[in-house]
C-alpha cells in the first residue's frame, strides 16, 4: 500500500463542493509476464478518513519491451504515460525475474512440483 503525499480530493456530494480525501493506493492484483516483459495491475484508491466511500479504480501497465509505463484512473480523468530510462527498464526486468523465481522456487519447496528450479530460465 502507498500512502499518497497529497491525498486526492473527490467530490462526495453531487452539486456541492464537499470532498473526501483519497489517501491510499493499492496495486492489486498484479500480473507479471516474463515472456512479454510486462507488469499489469489494478490501482485501487481508498479513503482512510471515510472508508465507506467507494473505491476508485484504475490500471497500471509497465512494458519493459517498449520502455513505456501507463497509469490510468478514468474516474479522476487521470492518464500518464512515461518513457522508462534504461536503468528503470533494468529494474522492471529484475522485478519480473525475482517474482517469477520466487513463485517457482516456492512451488518446488512446498512439494507441489517435483523438480529443480533454475533461476532465470
N, C-alpha and C positions, 0 to 999 in steps of 0.2 A: 504494500500500500504506500502511496505517496501522499503526503500532506502538502497541499498547494501553498506556496509562499503568499500569494494573494488570492483568497477564495473568490470564486466566480459568483457574482450576484445574479440571481434569476428571479424574475417577477413571479410572485406566488399568488397574486390576486389579479384576475382579469380586469383590465381597465384601470389599474391603480399602480402606484409606484412602490408598493410593498415588495421587498425582496427577501430571498433566503440565500445564504452563502453556501455554496457547494465547495467543500474544502478537502475532500478525499477522492483520490483517483486510484482505482484498482484495475490492473491489466489481467483479465481472466475471462475466459480461458485463453491460453496462449498455445500456439501450434508452431513448431519449428519443422522445417523441411530441409534435411541435409542434402538432398539431391538438387533442389531448386535454389538453395541458399536463401531461404526466406523465413521470416518470423511474422506470424499474423496473430492478431488478438482483438478482443473486445475491450473497449475502455468503458469503465463504469464510474460516473461521478456521483457522490453522495454528500449529504449534509449531516455533520455530527450535531449541529445546533438544532436541527429539525429532522430527525430520522424518519418521520412519517412521509416526508416528501418523496415523490417518485424519483428513482434513479434516472440519470441522464446517460445514455449510452452512445458510443461511437466506435471507431475502428482504428487499428494501427496495422500498417503493413511496412515491414522493413525488408528490402530486397538487396542483398549483397551482390547479386549478379549485375543489377543495373546501377547499383550505388545510390538508390533513392529510398527515402522514408516518407510515408504519408500518414498523417494524423487527421482524422475527420470526426467532428461532432456536429452532425446536421442540426440538431435541436438548438444549438448555440450559434449556428451559422459560422462554424469554425472549420477551416481546412488549411493544412500546412503541408507543403512538400519541400523537402530539403535534399540537397545532394550531399552524400556522405564523403568524407575525406578518406584517403587510403587507410589511415590509422583506424577510423571508425568502421570501415568495411572489415578490416582485420579483426576488430573487437567483436563485430557481429558474427563473423565466421567462428571465432573462438567460443562465443556463447552457444551457437548451434552445435558445435562439435562436443563441447562439455556436457550439454544437456543430453545429447544422443548417447554419449559414452556412459553417463550416469544411469540412464534407463536400462541400457543393455547390460551393464555390469550388475545392476540391481536384480534384473530378471535371472541372470545366471546364479548370483549368490543366493537367491531365495529358492533355487531349485526348480523354478518354473520352466526354464530352458536348460537342457543339458548341453554343455559346450564350454568353450573358452571365448571370452570376449576379447577382441583385438581393437584397441583404441584407434580411432581414425580410419578404420577400414570401411 
